[in-house]
């Protein structure tokens, strides 16, 4: 199992806007080989931001990597949001292999 | 769904020791109401450490919180490892609610 996470620091008060972006978004993941599940996660709120993480579970790292080179990936990222004022910096990617 | 993660920064070269600690550990989670799944995840390697995360999926935040006050929790943490030299600082807890 491989878990791909992107960590987003969202300005305080913009949490609902950020969640709505993900509700409205079409990810086309259901059609992708090796895809298991997707969730948007809301984490702790700090002094100047709330942490969110996209959380996608894959059968393997190679299934994830194939997806990043696929048409489904391009389609899912074609309409990237212009709501720049809600983000404190770019997302930080972290990929995890299940070892236990 | 609620995901409880603890982030561990492990000294380079100590990755196998850290994984072995988790292989040997009895978590007693199977018996806990609201528990769904547990994995130890290995993340990216940086200049001075490798990131790991414990990743426990719960039915709800309240199920997780009940567990932290339970005998099963005390049992699971009774034999905390003395291998202090493998950790770069204490673990950092992050709890996440699935919002999408």
N, CA and C atoms of all chains as a GROMACS GRO file, in nm:
protein
  600
    1UNK      N    1   0.083  -0.120   0.000
    1UNK     CA    2   0.000   0.000   0.000
    1UNK      C    3   0.088   0.126   0.000
    2UNK      N    4   0.045   0.224  -0.077
    2UNK     CA    5   0.118   0.351  -0.087
    2UNK      C    6   0.018   0.463  -0.063
    3UNK      N    7   0.057   0.561   0.020
    3UNK     CA    8  -0.032   0.674   0.048
    3UNK      C    9   0.035   0.802   0.001
    4UNK      N   10  -0.033   0.874  -0.089
    4UNK     CA   11   0.017   1.002  -0.140
    4UNK      C   12  -0.058   1.114  -0.070
    5UNK      N   13   0.016   1.201  -0.003
    5UNK     CA   14  -0.046   1.312   0.068
    5UNK      C   15   0.012   1.444   0.021
    6UNK      N   16  -0.075   1.544   0.004
    6UNK     CA   17  -0.031   1.680  -0.019
    6UNK      C   18  -0.078   1.763   0.099
    7UNK      N   19   0.015   1.831   0.164
    7UNK     CA   20  -0.019   1.912   0.282
    7UNK      C   21  -0.042   2.057   0.239
    8UNK      N   22  -0.156   2.113   0.279
    8UNK     CA   23  -0.194   2.250   0.243
    8UNK      C   24  -0.210   2.333   0.370
    9UNK      N   25  -0.147   2.449   0.373
    9UNK     CA   26  -0.168   2.543   0.483
    9UNK      C   27  -0.269   2.649   0.435
   10UNK      N   28  -0.387   2.649   0.500
   10UNK     CA   29  -0.498   2.732   0.454
   10UNK      C   30  -0.521   2.847   0.553
   11UNK      N   31  -0.536   2.968   0.498
   11UNK     CA   32  -0.555   3.087   0.582
   11UNK      C   33  -0.678   3.069   0.672
   12UNK      N   34  -0.669   3.120   0.795
   12UNK     CA   35  -0.780   3.109   0.889
   12UNK      C   36  -0.904   3.178   0.831
   13UNK      N   37  -1.017   3.115   0.844
   13UNK     CA   38  -1.142   3.171   0.788
   13UNK      C   39  -1.169   3.125   0.647
   14UNK      N   40  -1.071   3.060   0.581
   14UNK     CA   41  -1.087   3.015   0.442
   14UNK      C   42  -1.110   2.864   0.432
   15UNK      N   43  -1.129   2.799   0.545
   15UNK     CA   44  -1.143   2.654   0.546
   15UNK      C   45  -1.260   2.607   0.461
   16UNK      N   46  -1.376   2.673   0.474
   16UNK     CA   47  -1.494   2.630   0.398
   16UNK      C   48  -1.474   2.649   0.248
   17UNK      N   49  -1.410   2.757   0.210
   17UNK     CA   50  -1.380   2.782   0.068
   17UNK      C   51  -1.294   2.669   0.012
   18UNK      N   52  -1.192   2.630   0.088
   18UNK     CA   53  -1.100   2.525   0.044
   18UNK      C   54  -1.174   2.392   0.030
   19UNK      N   55  -1.256   2.359   0.129
   19UNK     CA   56  -1.332   2.233   0.123
   19UNK      C   57  -1.424   2.234   0.001
   20UNK      N   58  -1.486   2.348  -0.026
   20UNK     CA   59  -1.580   2.357  -0.139
   20UNK      C   60  -1.508   2.332  -0.272
   21UNK      N   61  -1.385   2.381  -0.283
   21UNK     CA   62  -1.306   2.358  -0.406
   21UNK      C   63  -1.294   2.207  -0.432
   22UNK      N   64  -1.271   2.132  -0.324
   22UNK     CA   65  -1.253   1.987  -0.340
   22UNK      C   66  -1.385   1.916  -0.365
   23UNK      N   67  -1.493   1.970  -0.308
   23UNK     CA   68  -1.626   1.911  -0.335
   23UNK      C   69  -1.662   1.927  -0.482
   24UNK      N   70  -1.624   2.042  -0.540
   24UNK     CA   71  -1.661   2.074  -0.678
   24UNK      C   72  -1.570   2.006  -0.780
   25UNK      N   73  -1.459   1.950  -0.732
   25UNK     CA   74  -1.354   1.903  -0.822
   25UNK      C   75  -1.384   1.761  -0.870
   26UNK      N   76  -1.362   1.737  -0.996
   26UNK     CA   77  -1.374   1.601  -1.051
   26UNK      C   78  -1.233   1.543  -1.060
   27UNK      N   79  -1.207   1.433  -0.987
   27UNK     CA   80  -1.070   1.379  -0.982
   27UNK      C   81  -1.045   1.270  -1.085
   28UNK      N   82  -1.152   1.209  -1.138
   28UNK     CA   83  -1.138   1.100  -1.236
   28UNK      C   84  -1.056   0.984  -1.181
   29UNK      N   85  -1.051   0.969  -1.049
   29UNK     CA   86  -0.966   0.864  -0.992
   29UNK      C   87  -1.029   0.725  -1.004
   30UNK      N   88  -1.160   0.718  -1.001
   30UNK     CA   89  -1.228   0.587  -1.001
   30UNK      C   90  -1.184   0.500  -1.120
   31UNK      N   91  -1.146   0.566  -1.227
   31UNK     CA   92  -1.112   0.493  -1.350
   31UNK      C   93  -0.965   0.449  -1.353
   32UNK      N   94  -0.888   0.484  -1.251
   32UNK     CA   95  -0.743   0.465  -1.257
   32UNK      C   96  -0.702   0.331  -1.194
   33UNK      N   97  -0.622   0.249  -1.265
   33UNK     CA   98  -0.578   0.120  -1.210
   33UNK      C   99  -0.493   0.140  -1.084
   34UNK      N  100  -0.523   0.061  -0.981
   34UNK     CA  101  -0.444   0.068  -0.858
   34UNK      C  102  -0.495   0.170  -0.758
   35UNK      N  103  -0.594   0.251  -0.797
   35UNK     CA  104  -0.652   0.349  -0.704
   35UNK      C  105  -0.739   0.278  -0.602
   36UNK      N  106  -0.725   0.312  -0.473
   36UNK     CA  107  -0.809   0.252  -0.369
   36UNK      C  108  -0.908   0.351  -0.306
   37UNK      N  109  -0.860   0.465  -0.260
   37UNK     CA  110  -0.954   0.559  -0.196
   37UNK      C  111  -0.894   0.699  -0.192
   38UNK      N  112  -0.984   0.797  -0.187
   38UNK     CA  113  -0.942   0.936  -0.174
   38UNK      C  114  -1.021   1.004  -0.064
   39UNK      N  115  -0.952   1.085   0.019
   39UNK     CA  116  -1.020   1.173   0.114
   39UNK      C  117  -0.946   1.306   0.125
   40UNK      N  118  -1.021   1.410   0.152
   40UNK     CA  119  -0.959   1.534   0.196
   40UNK      C  120  -0.969   1.536   0.348
   41UNK      N  121  -0.855   1.560   0.413
   41UNK     CA  122  -0.848   1.556   0.560
   41UNK      C  123  -0.825   1.696   0.617
   42UNK      N  124  -0.900   1.729   0.722
   42UNK     CA  125  -0.876   1.854   0.794
   42UNK      C  126  -0.800   1.823   0.921
   43UNK      N  127  -0.684   1.888   0.937
   43UNK     CA  128  -0.597   1.863   1.051
   43UNK      C  129  -0.605   1.976   1.152
   44UNK      N  130  -0.499   1.991   1.232
   44UNK     CA  131  -0.500   2.091   1.339
   44UNK      C  132  -0.498   2.234   1.286
   45UNK      N  133  -0.555   2.324   1.367
   45UNK     CA  134  -0.548   2.468   1.338
   45UNK      C  135  -0.436   2.528   1.422
   46UNK      N  136  -0.346   2.600   1.354
   46UNK     CA  137  -0.234   2.666   1.421
   46UNK      C  138  -0.260   2.816   1.426
   47UNK      N  139  -0.159   2.892   1.468
   47UNK     CA  140  -0.179   3.036   1.490
   47UNK      C  141  -0.229   3.109   1.365
   48UNK      N  142  -0.170   3.074   1.249
   48UNK     CA  143  -0.204   3.149   1.128
   48UNK      C  144  -0.263   3.064   1.016
   49UNK      N  145  -0.288   2.936   1.041
   49UNK     CA  146  -0.343   2.852   0.934
   49UNK      C  147  -0.406   2.725   0.990
   50UNK      N  148  -0.486   2.662   0.904
   50UNK     CA  149  -0.536   2.527   0.932
   50UNK      C  150  -0.469   2.432   0.834
   51UNK      N  151  -0.421   2.320   0.887
   51UNK     CA  152  -0.358   2.219   0.803
   51UNK      C  153  -0.464   2.129   0.740
   52UNK      N  154  -0.457   2.111   0.609
   52UNK     CA  155  -0.537   2.011   0.540
   52UNK      C  156  -0.441   1.916   0.469
   53UNK      N  157  -0.490   1.797   0.436
   53UNK     CA  158  -0.409   1.705   0.356
   53UNK      C  159  -0.500   1.628   0.261
   54UNK      N  160  -0.463   1.626   0.136
   54UNK     CA  161  -0.527   1.529   0.046
   54UNK      C  162  -0.461   1.394   0.075
   55UNK      N  163  -0.540   1.289   0.070
   55UNK     CA  164  -0.496   1.157   0.121
   55UNK      C  165  -0.547   1.052   0.023
   56UNK      N  166  -0.457   1.002  -0.060
   56UNK     CA  167  -0.498   0.907  -0.162
   56UNK      C  168  -0.425   0.776  -0.141
   57UNK      N  169  -0.503   0.669  -0.130
   57UNK     CA  170  -0.446   0.536  -0.106
   57UNK      C  171  -0.437   0.462  -0.238
   58UNK      N  172  -0.317   0.406  -0.265
   58UNK     CA  173  -0.290   0.332  -0.387
   58UNK      C  174  -0.244   0.190  -0.351
   59UNK      N  175  -0.264   0.102  -0.446
   59UNK     CA  176  -0.218  -0.036  -0.430
   59UNK      C  177  -0.066  -0.041  -0.417
   60UNK      N  178   0.004   0.047  -0.489
   60UNK     CA  179   0.150   0.047  -0.491
   60UNK      C  180   0.200   0.184  -0.536
   61UNK      N  181   0.329   0.208  -0.507
   61UNK     CA  182   0.391   0.333  -0.552
   61UNK      C  183   0.389   0.342  -0.705
   62UNK      N  184   0.409   0.229  -0.771
   62UNK     CA  185   0.416   0.234  -0.917
   62UNK      C  186   0.279   0.269  -0.977
   63UNK      N  187   0.169   0.224  -0.913
   63UNK     CA  188   0.035   0.263  -0.961
   63UNK      C  189   0.019   0.415  -0.951
   64UNK      N  190   0.065   0.472  -0.838
   64UNK     CA  191   0.060   0.618  -0.821
   64UNK      C  192   0.142   0.689  -0.929
   65UNK      N  193   0.263   0.640  -0.952
   65UNK     CA  194   0.352   0.706  -1.048
   65UNK      C  195   0.298   0.698  -1.190
   66UNK      N  196   0.237   0.585  -1.224
   66UNK     CA  197   0.175   0.573  -1.357
   66UNK      C  198   0.065   0.676  -1.373
   67UNK      N  199  -0.014   0.694  -1.265
   67UNK     CA  200  -0.125   0.791  -1.270
   67UNK      C  201  -0.073   0.932  -1.297
   68UNK      N  202   0.042   0.970  -1.232
   68UNK     CA  203   0.093   1.106  -1.249
   68UNK      C  204   0.137   1.134  -1.394
   69UNK      N  205   0.154   1.026  -1.470
   69UNK     CA  206   0.193   1.045  -1.612
   69UNK      C  207   0.077   1.022  -1.707
   70UNK      N  208  -0.045   1.010  -1.652
   70UNK     CA  209  -0.160   0.968  -1.733
   70UNK      C  210  -0.246   1.086  -1.778
   71UNK      N  211  -0.336   1.058  -1.872
   71UNK     CA  212  -0.435   1.158  -1.915
   71UNK      C  213  -0.532   1.191  -1.802
   72UNK      N  214  -0.565   1.091  -1.719
   72UNK     CA  215  -0.657   1.115  -1.607
   72UNK      C  216  -0.598   1.221  -1.513
   73UNK      N  217  -0.467   1.216  -1.491
   73UNK     CA  218  -0.400   1.315  -1.406
   73UNK      C  219  -0.410   1.454  -1.469
   74UNK      N  220  -0.384   1.461  -1.599
   74UNK     CA  221  -0.391   1.592  -1.668
   74UNK      C  222  -0.531   1.650  -1.658
   75UNK      N  223  -0.632   1.562  -1.680
   75UNK     CA  224  -0.772   1.608  -1.671
   75UNK      C  225  -0.802   1.661  -1.532
   76UNK      N  226  -0.756   1.588  -1.429
   76UNK     CA  227  -0.789   1.626  -1.291
   76UNK      C  228  -0.725   1.758  -1.252
   77UNK      N  229  -0.612   1.792  -1.317
   77UNK     CA  230  -0.539   1.913  -1.279
   77UNK      C  231  -0.556   2.026  -1.381
   78UNK      N  232  -0.645   2.006  -1.478
   78UNK     CA  233  -0.662   2.106  -1.585
   78UNK      C  234  -0.723   2.235  -1.532
   79UNK      N  235  -0.810   2.222  -1.430
   79UNK     CA  236  -0.879   2.341  -1.378
   79UNK      C  237  -0.829   2.378  -1.238
   80UNK      N  238  -0.699   2.383  -1.222
   80UNK     CA  239  -0.642   2.418  -1.092
   80UNK      C  240  -0.699   2.552  -1.046
   81UNK      N  241  -0.727   2.559  -0.918
   81UNK     CA  242  -0.800   2.674  -0.863
   81UNK      C  243  -0.720   2.804  -0.871
   82UNK      N  244  -0.786   2.917  -0.903
   82UNK     CA  245  -0.718   3.046  -0.900
   82UNK      C  246  -0.729   3.116  -0.764
   83UNK      N  247  -0.783   3.049  -0.662
   83UNK     CA  248  -0.804   3.112  -0.530
   83UNK      C  249  -0.674   3.121  -0.450
   84UNK      N  250  -0.578   3.197  -0.505
   84UNK     CA  251  -0.444   3.199  -0.448
   84UNK      C  252  -0.442   3.256  -0.306
   85UNK      N  253  -0.536   3.343  -0.272
   85UNK     CA  254  -0.531   3.411  -0.142
   85UNK      C  255  -0.562   3.319  -0.023
   86UNK      N  256  -0.607   3.198  -0.050
   86UNK     CA  257  -0.639   3.111   0.063
   86UNK      C  258  -0.520   3.025   0.106
   87UNK      N  259  -0.415   3.019   0.022
   87UNK     CA  260  -0.301   2.930   0.051
   87UNK      C  261  -0.184   3.006   0.113
   88UNK      N  262  -0.128   2.953   0.222
   88UNK     CA  263  -0.002   3.006   0.276
   88UNK      C  264   0.109   2.920   0.217
   89UNK      N  265   0.153   2.952   0.098
   89UNK     CA  266   0.258   2.875   0.033
   89UNK      C  267   0.205   2.759  -0.047
   90UNK      N  268   0.294   2.696  -0.124
   90UNK     CA  269   0.255   2.584  -0.210
   90UNK      C  270   0.231   2.458  -0.126
   91UNK      N  271   0.156   2.362  -0.181
   91UNK     CA  272   0.138   2.236  -0.108
   91UNK      C  273   0.271   2.162  -0.096
   92UNK      N  274   0.283   2.080   0.008
   92UNK     CA  275   0.404   1.999   0.028
   92UNK      C  276   0.366   1.852   0.011
   93UNK      N  277   0.428   1.789  -0.087
   93UNK     CA  278   0.397   1.648  -0.114
   93UNK      C  279   0.477   1.556  -0.024
   94UNK      N  280   0.410   1.450   0.027
   94UNK     CA  281   0.478   1.343   0.099
   94UNK      C  282   0.418   1.209   0.056
   95UNK      N  283   0.503   1.121   0.007
   95UNK     CA  284   0.459   0.987  -0.032
   95UNK      C  285   0.505   0.887   0.072
   96UNK      N  286   0.417   0.794   0.109
   96UNK     CA  287   0.447   0.698   0.217
   96UNK      C  288   0.423   0.555   0.170
   97UNK      N  289   0.519   0.468   0.196
   97UNK     CA  290   0.503   0.324   0.176
   97UNK      C  291   0.463   0.260   0.308
   98UNK      N  292   0.360   0.177   0.308
   98UNK     CA  293   0.327   0.101   0.429
   98UNK      C  294   0.434  -0.006   0.449
   99UNK      N  295   0.502  -0.001   0.566
   99UNK     CA  296   0.608  -0.098   0.595
   99UNK      C  297   0.567  -0.196   0.704
  100UNK      N  298   0.463  -0.164   0.779
  100UNK     CA  299   0.404  -0.256   0.878
  100UNK      C  300   0.254  -0.249   0.860
  101UNK      N  301  -1.484   0.947   0.932
  101UNK     CA  302  -1.354   0.881   0.944
  101UNK      C  303  -1.254   0.978   1.006
  102UNK      N  304  -1.172   0.927   1.097
  102UNK     CA  305  -1.070   1.008   1.164
  102UNK      C  306  -0.936   0.934   1.150
  103UNK      N  307  -0.831   1.008   1.116
  103UNK     CA  308  -0.698   0.947   1.101
  103UNK      C  309  -0.602   1.010   1.201
  104UNK      N  310  -0.546   0.927   1.287
  104UNK     CA  311  -0.448   0.974   1.386
  104UNK      C  312  -0.309   0.938   1.336
  105UNK      N  313  -0.223   1.039   1.323
  105UNK     CA  314  -0.087   1.014   1.275
  105UNK      C  315   0.014   1.070   1.375
  106UNK      N  316   0.119   0.996   1.398
  106UNK     CA  317   0.233   1.047   1.472
  106UNK      C  318   0.352   1.047   1.377
  107UNK      N  319   0.415   1.164   1.364
  107UNK     CA  320   0.528   1.177   1.272
  107UNK      C  321   0.659   1.160   1.351
  108UNK      N  322   0.744   1.072   1.300
  108UNK     CA  323   0.872   1.040   1.366
  108UNK      C  324   0.987   1.074   1.271
  109UNK      N  325   1.086   1.147   1.322
  109UNK     CA  326   1.207   1.172   1.244
  109UNK      C  327   1.314   1.076   1.295
  110UNK      N  328   1.355   0.985   1.204
  110UNK     CA  329   1.445   0.876   1.243
  110UNK      C  330   1.584   0.898   1.182
  111UNK      N  331   1.685   0.884   1.266
  111UNK     CA  332   1.824   0.904   1.222
  111UNK      C  333   1.855   0.813   1.103
  112UNK      N  334   1.933   0.866   1.008
  112UNK     CA  335   1.971   0.788   0.890
  112UNK      C  336   2.046   0.663   0.932
  113UNK      N  337   2.011   0.552   0.870
  113UNK     CA  338   2.074   0.425   0.904
  113UNK      C  339   2.001   0.350   1.015
  114UNK      N  340   1.903   0.415   1.081
  114UNK     CA  341   1.830   0.352   1.191
  114UNK      C  342   1.689   0.308   1.147
  115UNK      N  343   1.661   0.316   1.017
  115UNK     CA  344   1.526   0.286   0.968
  115UNK      C  345   1.483   0.143   1.002
  116UNK      N  346   1.572   0.047   0.979
  116UNK     CA  347   1.535  -0.094   1.003
  116UNK      C  348   1.509  -0.120   1.152
  117UNK      N  349   1.590  -0.057   1.237
  117UNK     CA  350   1.570  -0.071   1.383
  117UNK      C  351   1.432  -0.020   1.422
  118UNK      N  352   1.394   0.096   1.366
  118UNK     CA  353   1.265   0.156   1.398
  118UNK      C  354   1.149   0.068   1.350
  119UNK      N  355   1.162   0.015   1.229
  119UNK     CA  356   1.056  -0.073   1.175
  119UNK      C  357   1.043  -0.198   1.263
  120UNK      N  358   1.159  -0.250   1.306
  120UNK     CA  359   1.155  -0.372   1.389
  120UNK      C  360   1.083  -0.349   1.522
  121UNK      N  361   1.101  -0.230   1.580
  121UNK     CA  362   1.030  -0.196   1.705
  121UNK      C  363   0.880  -0.210   1.685
  122UNK      N  364   0.830  -0.163   1.569
  122UNK     CA  365   0.686  -0.168   1.542
  122UNK      C  366   0.640  -0.309   1.509
  123UNK      N  367   0.728  -0.387   1.445
  123UNK     CA  368   0.693  -0.527   1.418
  123UNK      C  369   0.677  -0.605   1.548
  124UNK      N  370   0.761  -0.573   1.646
  124UNK     CA  371   0.762  -0.648   1.772
  124UNK      C  372   0.655  -0.601   1.869
  125UNK      N  373   0.593  -0.487   1.838
  125UNK     CA  374   0.503  -0.424   1.933
  125UNK      C  375   0.363  -0.482   1.925
  126UNK      N  376   0.302  -0.504   2.042
  126UNK     CA  377   0.162  -0.548   2.046
  126UNK      C  378   0.076  -0.425   2.072
  127UNK      N  379  -0.013  -0.391   1.978
  127UNK     CA  380  -0.090  -0.267   1.992
  127UNK      C  381  -0.225  -0.289   2.059
  128UNK      N  382  -0.274  -0.412   2.062
  128UNK     CA  383  -0.406  -0.442   2.120
  128UNK      C  384  -0.518  -0.362   2.055
  129UNK      N  385  -0.499  -0.318   1.931
  129UNK     CA  386  -0.601  -0.232   1.869
  129UNK      C  387  -0.721  -0.311   1.821
  130UNK      N  388  -0.700  -0.437   1.782
  130UNK     CA  389  -0.810  -0.515   1.724
  130UNK      C  390  -0.933  -0.521   1.816
  131UNK      N  391  -0.906  -0.512   1.946
  131UNK     CA  392  -1.014  -0.526   2.043
  131UNK      C  393  -1.087  -0.393   2.071
  132UNK      N  394  -1.042  -0.284   2.009
  132UNK     CA  395  -1.092  -0.152   2.046
  132UNK      C  396  -1.211  -0.109   1.957
  133UNK      N  397  -1.324  -0.066   2.018
  133UNK     CA  398  -1.439  -0.022   1.938
  133UNK      C  399  -1.404   0.099   1.851
  134UNK      N  400  -1.446   0.095   1.725
  134UNK     CA  401  -1.424   0.209   1.635
  134UNK      C  402  -1.291   0.204   1.562
  135UNK      N  403  -1.203   0.107   1.597
  135UNK     CA  404  -1.075   0.092   1.527
  135UNK      C  405  -1.098   0.032   1.389
  136UNK      N  406  -1.035   0.091   1.287
  136UNK     CA  407  -1.048   0.034   1.150
  136UNK      C  408  -0.919  -0.028   1.098
  137UNK      N  409  -0.808   0.045   1.104
  137UNK     CA  410  -0.683  -0.012   1.049
  137UNK      C  411  -0.562   0.062   1.104
  138UNK      N  412  -0.450  -0.009   1.107
  138UNK     CA  413  -0.323   0.051   1.148
  138UNK      C  414  -0.215   0.018   1.047
  139UNK      N  415  -0.132   0.118   1.016
  139UNK     CA  416  -0.010   0.094   0.938
  139UNK      C  417   0.102   0.183   0.988
  140UNK      N  418   0.224   0.132   0.975
  140UNK     CA  419   0.340   0.219   0.989
  140UNK      C  420   0.384   0.256   0.849
  141UNK      N  421   0.399   0.388   0.826
  141UNK     CA  422   0.433   0.438   0.692
  141UNK      C  423   0.575   0.493   0.690
  142UNK      N  424   0.649   0.460   0.584
  142UNK     CA  425   0.781   0.520   0.563
  142UNK      C  426   0.771   0.627   0.457
  143UNK      N  427   0.810   0.750   0.494
  143UNK     CA  428   0.800   0.864   0.403
  143UNK      C  429   0.934   0.902   0.344
  144UNK      N  430   0.947   1.027   0.303
  144UNK     CA  431   1.070   1.071   0.235
  144UNK      C  432   1.190   1.074   0.328
  145UNK      N  433   1.309   1.055   0.269
  145UNK     CA  434   1.436   1.070   0.341
  145UNK      C  435   1.491   1.208   0.313
  146UNK      N  436   1.523   1.280   0.419
  146UNK     CA  437   1.580   1.415   0.407
  146UNK      C  438   1.728   1.409   0.442
  147UNK      N  439   1.791   1.527   0.454
  147UNK     CA  440   1.936   1.532   0.472
  147UNK      C  441   1.983   1.456   0.596
  148UNK      N  442   1.908   1.471   0.707
  148UNK     CA  443   1.953   1.412   0.833
  148UNK      C  444   1.855   1.310   0.894
  149UNK      N  445   1.747   1.280   0.826
  149UNK     CA  446   1.651   1.184   0.883
  149UNK      C  447   1.558   1.128   0.776
  150UNK      N  448   1.492   1.017   0.814
  150UNK     CA  449   1.383   0.963   0.733
  150UNK      C  450   1.254   0.985   0.811
  151UNK      N  451   1.153   1.033   0.740
  151UNK     CA  452   1.022   1.055   0.803
  151UNK      C  453   0.943   0.925   0.804
  152UNK      N  454   0.891   0.891   0.921
  152UNK     CA  455   0.794   0.781   0.933
  152UNK      C  456   0.667   0.838   0.994
  153UNK      N  457   0.556   0.768   0.973
  153UNK     CA  458   0.432   0.808   1.040
  153UNK      C  459   0.353   0.684   1.079
  154UNK      N  460   0.307   0.681   1.204
  154UNK     CA  461   0.207   0.581   1.240
  154UNK      C  462   0.074   0.635   1.189
  155UNK      N  463  -0.009   0.547   1.137
  155UNK     CA  464  -0.130   0.589   1.062
  155UNK      C  465  -0.243   0.497   1.106
  156UNK      N  466  -0.330   0.551   1.192
  156UNK     CA  467  -0.439   0.470   1.246
  156UNK      C  468  -0.572   0.530   1.203
  157UNK      N  469  -0.654   0.447   1.139
  157UNK     CA  470  -0.785   0.493   1.090
  157UNK      C  471  -0.891   0.452   1.191
  158UNK      N  472  -0.976   0.549   1.229
  158UNK     CA  473  -1.084   0.529   1.326
  158UNK      C  474  -1.217   0.566   1.262
  159UNK      N  475  -1.322   0.507   1.315
  159UNK     CA  476  -1.457   0.539   1.270
  159UNK      C  477  -1.488   0.687   1.296
  160UNK      N  478  -1.438   0.739   1.408
  160UNK     CA  479  -1.468   0.878   1.447
  160UNK      C  480  -1.361   0.928   1.543
  161UNK      N  481  -1.356   1.060   1.559
  161UNK     CA  482  -1.263   1.120   1.654
  161UNK      C  483  -1.294   1.073   1.796
  162UNK      N  484  -1.423   1.059   1.828
  162UNK     CA  485  -1.458   1.020   1.966
  162UNK      C  486  -1.412   0.877   1.995
  163UNK      N  487  -1.417   0.787   1.895
  163UNK     CA  488  -1.365   0.651   1.916
  163UNK      C  489  -1.216   0.657   1.949
  164UNK      N  490  -1.141   0.741   1.877
  164UNK     CA  491  -0.997   0.758   1.904
  164UNK      C  492  -0.976   0.811   2.046
  165UNK      N  493  -1.053   0.913   2.083
  165UNK     CA  494  -1.033   0.975   2.214
  165UNK      C  495  -1.067   0.879   2.328
  166UNK      N  496  -1.170   0.797   2.308
  166UNK     CA  497  -1.203   0.696   2.409
  166UNK      C  498  -1.086   0.599   2.426
  167UNK      N  499  -1.025   0.560   2.313
  167UNK     CA  500  -0.912   0.467   2.319
  167UNK      C  501  -0.796   0.526   2.400
  168UNK      N  502  -0.768   0.657   2.383
  168UNK     CA  503  -0.654   0.717   2.454
  168UNK      C  504  -0.676   0.715   2.606
  169UNK      N  505  -0.800   0.696   2.648
  169UNK     CA  506  -0.828   0.691   2.794
  169UNK      C  507  -0.851   0.548   2.843
  170UNK      N  508  -0.823   0.449   2.757
  170UNK     CA  509  -0.860   0.310   2.789
  170UNK      C  510  -0.743   0.229   2.843
  171UNK      N  511  -0.776   0.112   2.898
  171UNK     CA  512  -0.672   0.019   2.942
  171UNK      C  513  -0.591  -0.034   2.824
  172UNK      N  514  -0.658  -0.052   2.709
  172UNK     CA  515  -0.587  -0.101   2.589
  172UNK      C  516  -0.474  -0.005   2.551
  173UNK      N  517  -0.501   0.125   2.564
  173UNK     CA  518  -0.400   0.228   2.535
  173UNK      C  519  -0.282   0.216   2.632
  174UNK      N  520  -0.314   0.202   2.761
  174UNK     CA  521  -0.207   0.189   2.862
  174UNK      C  522  -0.121   0.066   2.834
  175UNK      N  523  -0.190  -0.046   2.800
  175UNK     CA  524  -0.116  -0.170   2.770
  175UNK      C  525  -0.023  -0.150   2.651
  176UNK      N  526  -0.074  -0.083   2.546
  176UNK     CA  527   0.004  -0.067   2.423
  176UNK      C  528   0.126   0.021   2.445
  177UNK      N  529   0.118   0.112   2.542
  177UNK     CA  530   0.228   0.206   2.565
  177UNK      C  531   0.312   0.173   2.689
  178UNK      N  532   0.284   0.056   2.748
  178UNK     CA  533   0.354   0.019   2.873
  178UNK      C  534   0.503  -0.007   2.849
  179UNK      N  535   0.537  -0.057   2.731
  179UNK     CA  536   0.676  -0.094   2.702
  179UNK      C  537   0.739   0.000   2.600
  180UNK      N  538   0.721   0.128   2.619
  180UNK     CA  539   0.777   0.227   2.526
  180UNK      C  540   0.927   0.202   2.512
  181UNK      N  541   0.972   0.216   2.388
  181UNK     CA  542   1.110   0.178   2.356
  181UNK      C  543   1.213   0.267   2.421
  182UNK      N  544   1.325   0.208   2.468
  182UNK     CA  545   1.435   0.287   2.522
  182UNK      C  546   1.537   0.328   2.415
  183UNK      N  547   1.510   0.299   2.288
  183UNK     CA  548   1.608   0.327   2.181
  183UNK      C  549   1.611   0.476   2.146
  184UNK      N  550   1.647   0.558   2.242
  184UNK     CA  551   1.638   0.704   2.226
  184UNK      C  552   1.727   0.756   2.113
  185UNK      N  553   1.839   0.686   2.086
  185UNK     CA  554   1.935   0.740   1.991
  185UNK      C  555   1.887   0.737   1.846
  186UNK      N  556   1.775   0.673   1.821
  186UNK     CA  557   1.729   0.667   1.682
  186UNK      C  558   1.635   0.783   1.646
  187UNK      N  559   1.585   0.855   1.747
  187UNK     CA  560   1.486   0.961   1.725
  187UNK      C  561   1.550   1.099   1.722
  188UNK      N  562   1.516   1.180   1.620
  188UNK     CA  563   1.554   1.321   1.620
  188UNK      C  564   1.435   1.400   1.676
  189UNK      N  565   1.426   1.406   1.805
  189UNK     CA  566   1.316   1.478   1.870
  189UNK      C  567   1.196   1.389   1.892
  190UNK      N  568   1.098   1.442   1.968
  190UNK     CA  569   0.977   1.365   2.001
  190UNK      C  570   0.885   1.353   1.879
  191UNK      N  571   0.795   1.253   1.879
  191UNK     CA  572   0.700   1.243   1.768
  191UNK      C  573   0.604   1.363   1.770
  192UNK      N  574   0.553   1.397   1.653
  192UNK     CA  575   0.458   1.509   1.641
  192UNK      C  576   0.322   1.450   1.602
  193UNK      N  577   0.224   1.472   1.688
  193UNK     CA  578   0.090   1.417   1.662
  193UNK      C  579   0.010   1.510   1.571
  194UNK      N  580  -0.061   1.450   1.474
  194UNK     CA  581  -0.159   1.524   1.393
  194UNK      C  582  -0.283   1.438   1.377
  195UNK      N  583  -0.397   1.491   1.418
  195UNK     CA  584  -0.524   1.421   1.398
  195UNK      C  585  -0.601   1.487   1.284
  196UNK      N  586  -0.662   1.403   1.199
  196UNK     CA  587  -0.730   1.453   1.079
  196UNK      C  588  -0.872   1.400   1.071
  197UNK      N  589  -0.967   1.488   1.044
  197UNK     CA  590  -1.105   1.449   1.015
  197UNK      C  591  -1.123   1.445   0.864
  198UNK      N  592  -1.183   1.339   0.813
  198UNK     CA  593  -1.215   1.335   0.670
  198UNK      C  594  -1.332   1.430   0.644
  199UNK      N  595  -1.310   1.530   0.558
  199UNK     CA  596  -1.416   1.627   0.529
  199UNK      C  597  -1.472   1.611   0.388
  200UNK      N  598  -1.401   1.540   0.302
  200UNK     CA  599  -1.451   1.505   0.168
  200UNK      C  600  -1.416   1.359   0.148
   0.00000   0.00000   0.00000
